[in-house]
Amino acid sequence: MSQLPDETLRRILQQIQTTAQQSSKALAVNKAQISQKERDKRMLQLTIGEIASIPKDGKEVKMYKGVGKAFMEVPRTIMEKDLKTQEKEVNEELTNLGKKNKYLEKQLAEAQAQLKDIFHHSETRDG
């Protein structure tokens, strides 16, 4: 690396720093998304549990689903099916966000390691 001109080295350093900053920001956003999806999943599980606790005797309980600013009556079977579908989608999104999180952590770690190597190399060269 000592053979590279200072300007080229400065550009490489700047590019690595930019990559590290972008990875760090993307990682923070991704973690916030994971947190939100986990809350959504928990809320769905609680709703499914509450509906399951309602007895299925001969008397049908009316259920309503939010549609924009209004509510629409929905049969229990459809409500349960929709909630299970939503739960499955949230689980898939959490899996994808987890994979993205691992990738971003790896990218950030690599950028930080490159920065550390550059600074360590420049210290040994100067010292």
C-alpha angles and dihedrals in degrees: 000000000000089000093062116098115251093246092054091046090049091052092049091048091049092049092050091048090050091050091050092050093047092048091049093051093045090049091053091049091047092051090051090051091050090051091051093048091050089053090048090050092050092049091050091049091051092048092049089049093050092050090048090053091059107096117246096218120143092283111088115220114217115239127193132202124205114247109181105299094341138064129235126202111244130184115251094245092055091046092052092046092050092049092050090049091050090049091051091050092049090050091051091048090050090051091051092046089050091054091047089049092054091049093050092047089051092048091049092047091051092050091048091048091051091050090049091050092050093049092043090050093049091049093052091045093049096038 
